Amino acid sequence: PKELGDLSELTHINLDNNSLRGSIVSEIAQLMNLEILDLYNNKFTESIPSELGLLTGLVRLDLDSNTLSGLIPTELGQLMNLEDLR
């Protein structure tokens, strides 16, 4: 949900294996303290939001096993702390 962006102190999101559908909400990019974003094995469609490139503290981003489309946004190249991308 879009209200997820209101959880400003959140550092980890693990929503693996939940059969979530639709698009990844760009409001996640408001979570400036986020280090881990695990959305593995859901049913997300559409493209990866370029706004995820604003999460400069992100260490792990796991979007594996979804049905995302499009290219990986070039903005993800700005994630200098990113160690694990799936």
Secondary structure, DSSP 8 states (H G I E B T S, - for coil): -GGGGG-TT--EEE-TTS--EE---GGGGG-TT--EEE--SSEE-S---GGGGG-TT--EEE--SS---S---GGGGG-TT--EE-
